Amino acid sequence: MNRGKYVFAQVLSLVNRYEFQKCVDRYNGDYGTSKLNCWNQFAQLFFGQLTGRNGLRDICICLEAHSNSLYHLGIKQNVNQSSLSRANENRDWRIYADFGIYLINVVGLLYGNEPSVVKDIDKDIFAIDSTTISVSIILMDWAHGKYSKGAVKMHTVLNLQGNIPTFIYITDGKYHDVNALDEIVPVVDAIYVMDKAYIDFKRLYEIHKSSSFFVVRAKSNLRFKVVASRKIDKATGLRCDQSIRLSIPKSRKQYPEKLRRIKYYDSKKNMTFVFLTNELDLDALRIASIYKSRWQIEVFFKWIKQNLEVKKLWGHSQNAVKTQLWIAISTYLIVAHLKKQVRSKYSIYEMTQILSISTFDKTPINELFMENKINQKFKEQPNLFNNNEL
């Protein structure tokens, strides 16, 4: 990175323009554009996410105030709020979704060697869940939620080794969580962790037939027949470890094979949990630990809502909402990629905070994230990513 280049421009220059343009061309996104092409739209919304702007007006005001610096920021030119809003309403959201998926694949490889969240388990562990964003049903009549309220759901599969999302699916609030399983292609030999909202034996059996595993919290009305029991040590919190068959004919038809039922008492929370799994070989305490690791997806959702602009939506159409959410996810992935490349000990949260107030600084990125900068001489790094752009 050259000294004297704005921090925002340094980050933006790491994004692979060739791959981005492939996504644009796939949907003919730049057809009929003059000032605001897809790249300029992405750059301005990325600026809004990285600096925590509250809306399109804030983005436009900030960029207009620095109009003499836009070229050096990597933004072609500023536009007014109406132009940016129209682009969000009309520019195909799949452009940014496809680019987000590209980033998921690139960044996922970087975090593939992270230590396992559960000791002595070498399988990939994924958590499946959704987060809900409340919206006005009057302004967004397409975003139906529960009880006549408006809502948007972001269904996510999170790789718990590194907390990198591997799947994002955006729907209205009435879309049931379990239906998202139809959109997911299971990874062979991976373990999928879910709460009781994902109990659907037909879909769980599809995961089983894909040579993948699941750990799901059981519902209280489960009907089953015990066919075998394993010895347990109640001092560990375990209450039972059973092999079962479903007893209701419809459920047994949907999942004809044996399941494993594990009951575990958490003394800290004073709660009893019952898990169902098709993993028959792992120790029962390992299964309980796998489910406990699911809390990381809740932390991920909390982080996204607190540090990126997703709770306050910048448009009312389905297209505008999906565009904003995918660019928010792309922002998270770009910062995660940057963390690996500069080998920073800062967390993604800390890096985001630093970047948000350093946008117009001219500090080289590798120097910006040095935790100890005393008596360190700057060494020129013309290509921080070793020709591996995002």
DACOR-V294958 format. One record per residue. N is the residue number from 1. RES is the residue in three letters. PHI is phi in degrees with one decimal (* if undefined). OMEGA is omega as a letter, one per 30 degrees, with the letter a starting at -180 (* if undefined). Layout:
BEGIN
n;res;phi;omega
N;RES;PHI;OMEGA
N;RES;PHI;OMEGA
END
This chain:
BEGIN
n;res;phi;omega
1;MET;*;l
2;ASN;-77.9;l
3;ARG;-65.9;a
4;GLY;99.0;l
5;LYS;-95.7;a
6;TYR;-58.8;l
7;VAL;-57.8;a
8;PHE;-60.0;l
9;ALA;-65.0;l
10;GLN;-64.0;l
11;VAL;-66.4;a
12;LEU;-64.2;a
13;SER;-69.5;l
14;LEU;-81.2;l
15;VAL;-76.5;a
16;ASN;-74.5;a
17;ARG;-64.3;a
18;TYR;-62.9;l
19;GLU;-66.3;l
20;PHE;-63.5;a
21;GLN;-66.2;l
22;LYS;-60.2;l
23;CYS;-66.9;l
24;VAL;-63.9;a
25;ASP;-65.4;a
26;ARG;-59.7;a
27;TYR;-115.4;l
28;ASN;52.4;a
29;GLY;-69.0;a
30;ASP;-93.8;a
31;TYR;-64.8;l
32;GLY;76.2;l
33;THR;-89.7;l
34;SER;-123.6;a
35;LYS;-84.8;a
36;LEU;-107.0;l
37;ASN;-82.1;a
38;CYS;-64.1;l
39;TRP;-63.8;l
40;ASN;-65.4;l
41;GLN;-63.1;l
42;PHE;-60.0;a
43;ALA;-61.5;a
44;GLN;-72.0;l
45;LEU;-71.8;l
46;PHE;-63.0;l
47;PHE;-59.4;l
48;GLY;-63.1;l
49;GLN;-68.9;a
50;LEU;-69.8;a
51;THR;-100.3;l
52;GLY;69.9;l
53;ARG;-72.0;a
54;ASN;-81.7;a
55;GLY;-173.9;a
56;LEU;-64.5;l
57;ARG;-61.2;l
58;ASP;-61.8;l
59;ILE;-60.1;a
60;CYS;-65.9;l
61;ILE;-63.8;a
62;CYS;-63.3;a
63;LEU;-70.0;l
64;GLU;-66.1;l
65;ALA;-64.7;l
66;HIS;-115.0;a
67;SER;-59.8;l
68;ASN;-72.5;a
69;SER;-106.9;a
70;LEU;-59.4;a
71;TYR;-58.9;a
72;HIS;-76.8;l
73;LEU;-79.7;a
74;GLY;96.0;l
75;ILE;-106.8;a
76;LYS;-60.6;l
77;GLN;-167.3;l
78;ASN;-81.9;l
79;VAL;-128.7;l
80;ASN;-81.8;a
81;GLN;-60.8;a
82;SER;-63.1;a
83;SER;-66.1;l
84;LEU;-67.4;l
85;SER;-64.7;l
86;ARG;-63.2;l
87;ALA;-63.0;l
88;ASN;-65.8;a
89;GLU;-73.6;a
90;ASN;-111.8;a
91;ARG;-74.2;a
92;ASP;-56.2;a
93;TRP;-63.2;a
94;ARG;-66.4;l
95;ILE;-57.6;a
96;TYR;-79.9;l
97;ALA;-67.1;l
98;ASP;-63.0;l
99;PHE;-68.6;l
100;GLY;-62.1;l
101;ILE;-65.5;l
102;TYR;-60.0;l
103;LEU;-63.7;l
104;ILE;-56.8;a
105;ASN;-67.2;a
106;VAL;-69.3;a
107;VAL;-71.5;l
108;GLY;-57.5;l
109;LEU;-65.9;a
110;LEU;-67.5;a
111;TYR;-101.3;a
112;GLY;-68.4;a
113;ASN;-100.4;l
114;GLU;-64.4;a
115;PRO;-62.6;a
116;SER;-64.8;l
117;VAL;-73.8;l
118;VAL;-122.2;a
119;LYS;-59.9;l
120;ASP;67.5;l
121;ILE;-117.8;a
122;ASP;-97.6;l
123;LYS;-84.8;l
124;ASP;-68.0;l
125;ILE;-120.6;a
126;PHE;-120.4;l
127;ALA;-104.7;l
128;ILE;-115.8;l
129;ASP;-166.2;l
130;SER;-136.5;l
131;THR;-123.1;a
132;THR;-110.2;l
133;ILE;-112.6;a
134;SER;-75.4;l
135;VAL;-135.9;l
136;SER;-84.0;l
137;ILE;-69.0;l
138;ILE;-71.6;a
139;LEU;-81.4;a
140;MET;-126.4;a
141;ASP;-69.8;l
142;TRP;-86.5;a
143;ALA;-95.1;a
144;HIS;-76.2;l
145;GLY;-123.8;l
146;LYS;-79.9;l
147;TYR;55.5;l
148;SER;63.5;l
149;LYS;-103.7;l
150;GLY;-92.9;l
151;ALA;-160.7;l
152;VAL;-123.2;l
153;LYS;-112.2;l
154;MET;-117.5;l
155;HIS;-82.1;a
156;THR;-138.1;l
157;VAL;-110.7;a
158;LEU;-111.6;l
159;ASN;-75.1;a
160;LEU;-73.7;l
161;GLN;-90.0;l
162;GLY;107.7;l
163;ASN;56.7;l
164;ILE;-108.2;l
165;PRO;-66.5;l
166;THR;-112.1;a
167;PHE;-156.5;l
168;ILE;-132.2;l
169;TYR;-142.1;a
170;ILE;-107.5;a
171;THR;-139.9;l
172;ASP;-77.1;a
173;GLY;-71.7;a
174;LYS;-84.7;l
175;TYR;-66.3;a
176;HIS;-72.1;a
177;ASP;-53.5;a
178;VAL;-64.2;l
179;ASN;-65.6;l
180;ALA;-64.7;l
181;LEU;-62.4;l
182;ASP;-68.1;a
183;GLU;-93.1;a
184;ILE;-97.3;l
185;VAL;-98.5;a
186;PRO;-64.4;l
187;VAL;-86.4;a
188;VAL;-58.7;l
189;ASP;70.8;l
190;ALA;-89.0;l
191;ILE;-112.8;l
192;TYR;-109.4;a
193;VAL;-109.5;a
194;MET;-142.9;l
195;ASP;-90.1;a
196;LYS;-68.2;l
197;ALA;-64.2;a
198;TYR;-100.5;l
199;ILE;-72.7;l
200;ASP;-153.0;a
201;PHE;-67.3;l
202;LYS;-65.9;a
203;ARG;-71.3;l
204;LEU;-64.4;l
205;TYR;-69.0;l
206;GLU;-64.9;l
207;ILE;-62.7;l
208;HIS;-61.8;a
209;LYS;-68.8;l
210;SER;-85.4;a
211;SER;62.3;l
212;SER;-114.2;a
213;PHE;-122.4;l
214;PHE;-136.4;l
215;VAL;-130.4;a
216;VAL;-133.8;l
217;ARG;-77.2;a
218;ALA;-79.9;l
219;LYS;-82.3;a
220;SER;-71.5;a
221;ASN;-94.0;a
222;LEU;-63.3;l
223;ARG;-111.7;a
224;PHE;-155.6;l
225;LYS;-123.8;a
226;VAL;-77.7;l
227;VAL;-110.2;l
228;ALA;-164.7;l
229;SER;-132.6;l
230;ARG;-107.6;l
231;LYS;-69.7;a
232;ILE;-134.5;l
233;ASP;-111.2;a
234;LYS;-64.6;l
235;ALA;-65.1;l
236;THR;-83.6;a
237;GLY;105.6;l
238;LEU;-69.9;l
239;ARG;-117.4;l
240;CYS;-165.2;l
241;ASP;-142.4;a
242;GLN;-123.0;l
243;SER;-99.0;a
244;ILE;-132.0;l
245;ARG;-125.6;l
246;LEU;-68.4;a
247;SER;-102.6;l
248;ILE;-74.9;a
249;PRO;-53.1;a
250;LYS;-62.9;l
251;SER;-65.6;a
252;ARG;-66.4;l
253;LYS;-69.2;a
254;GLN;-72.5;l
255;TYR;-131.7;a
256;PRO;-78.2;a
257;GLU;-95.8;a
258;LYS;-72.9;l
259;LEU;-120.3;l
260;ARG;-109.2;a
261;ARG;-115.9;a
262;ILE;-124.1;l
263;LYS;-110.1;a
264;TYR;-135.9;l
265;TYR;-103.6;l
266;ASP;-96.5;a
267;SER;-69.4;a
268;LYS;-68.1;l
269;LYS;-94.0;a
270;ASN;54.5;a
271;MET;-132.7;l
272;THR;-109.7;a
273;PHE;-115.1;l
274;VAL;-121.0;a
275;PHE;-114.9;l
276;LEU;-116.3;l
277;THR;-152.4;l
278;ASN;-101.7;l
279;GLU;-85.5;a
280;LEU;-98.6;a
281;ASP;-103.6;a
282;LEU;-68.5;l
283;ASP;-61.6;a
284;ALA;-60.1;l
285;LEU;-66.5;l
286;ARG;-64.1;l
287;ILE;-62.3;l
288;ALA;-62.6;l
289;SER;-66.9;l
290;ILE;-61.9;l
291;TYR;-65.7;l
292;LYS;-61.2;a
293;SER;-68.4;a
294;ARG;-61.8;a
295;TRP;-58.6;a
296;GLN;-63.9;l
297;ILE;-72.4;l
298;GLU;-67.1;l
299;VAL;-65.0;l
300;PHE;-61.0;l
301;PHE;-62.7;l
302;LYS;-62.6;l
303;TRP;-62.5;a
304;ILE;-58.9;a
305;LYS;-70.5;a
306;GLN;-85.6;a
307;ASN;-115.7;l
308;LEU;-122.5;a
309;GLU;-89.4;l
310;VAL;-127.8;a
311;LYS;-73.4;l
312;LYS;-102.8;a
313;LEU;-83.0;a
314;TRP;-95.2;l
315;GLY;-160.0;a
316;HIS;-108.5;a
317;SER;-80.8;l
318;GLN;-60.4;a
319;ASN;-63.3;a
320;ALA;-66.3;a
321;VAL;-65.7;a
322;LYS;-66.1;l
323;THR;-60.4;a
324;GLN;-62.2;a
325;LEU;-67.2;l
326;TRP;-69.4;l
327;ILE;-71.2;l
328;ALA;-62.8;l
329;ILE;-63.3;l
330;SER;-62.0;l
331;THR;-61.4;l
332;TYR;-58.3;a
333;LEU;-69.3;l
334;ILE;-65.3;l
335;VAL;-66.5;l
336;ALA;-62.5;l
337;HIS;-64.9;l
338;LEU;-61.2;l
339;LYS;-57.7;a
340;LYS;-68.3;a
341;GLN;-70.5;l
342;VAL;-92.6;l
343;ARG;53.6;a
344;SER;-80.8;l
345;LYS;-85.8;l
346;TYR;-67.0;l
347;SER;-74.5;l
348;ILE;-60.1;l
349;TYR;-60.1;a
350;GLU;-65.5;l
351;MET;-64.7;l
352;THR;-62.4;l
353;GLN;-63.3;l
354;ILE;-64.0;a
355;LEU;-64.0;a
356;SER;-63.5;a
357;ILE;-104.9;a
358;SER;-116.2;a
359;THR;-53.1;a
360;PHE;-101.1;l
361;ASP;-75.9;l
362;LYS;-117.0;l
363;THR;-78.3;l
364;PRO;-58.9;a
365;ILE;-59.5;a
366;ASN;-63.7;l
367;GLU;-80.6;a
368;LEU;-61.2;a
369;PHE;-103.0;l
370;MET;-76.7;a
371;GLU;-76.6;l
372;ASN;-124.7;a
373;LYS;-103.2;a
374;ILE;-73.0;l
375;ASN;58.5;l
376;GLN;-103.3;l
377;LYS;-87.1;l
378;PHE;-73.7;l
379;LYS;-113.2;a
380;GLU;-60.7;l
381;GLN;-127.6;a
382;PRO;-62.6;l
383;ASN;-140.1;a
384;LEU;-62.1;a
385;PHE;-97.7;l
386;ASN;52.5;l
387;ASN;67.7;l
388;ASN;-102.0;l
389;GLU;-77.8;l
390;LEU;-74.0;*
END
